[in-house]
Amino acid sequence: MRGILTIRSAVIVAALGLPACSGSGSTMSPSQGNGPVGAIVTITSSGVSPKAVTVNVGEVVTFVNNDTRSHDMESDPHPAHTDCPPINAVATLAAGQSRNTGNLTTARTCGYHDHSDSGNVSLQGTITIR
């Protein structure tokens, strides 16, 4: 009977579509936003460009990985990623991939970094939401 309850619980969780934890941290990863794109950040072997962008409330930022390796873009601080959770929707980008943040709905300045290379300042930046 206990095994049936465990299977039943797993089926209920899957059916409800509850969000799964991000592979890069302990916080839940939000889904990509569907707001207008306010800025594009490009990742190359030299780092992120531009390092600072400004968007309007409700917009998203698109991260484009033009590097030959993967990057795991997450909100500050490392490793909690709790400062600006919509950034965590970017998560791991393979070479050539792009992905939006979640909708940025609170006016503030948020930092981000590459979780896999958190000390590399060339892979750190800020998003100002106004």
Secondary structure, DSSP 8 states (H G I E B T S, - for coil): -HHHHHHHHHHHHHHHT---B-TTSSSB------S-EEEEEEEETTEEESSEEEE-TT-EEEEEE-SSS-EEEEESSTTT--S-GGGGGSEEE-TT-EEE-----S-EEEEEEEGGGTT-GGG-EEEEE-
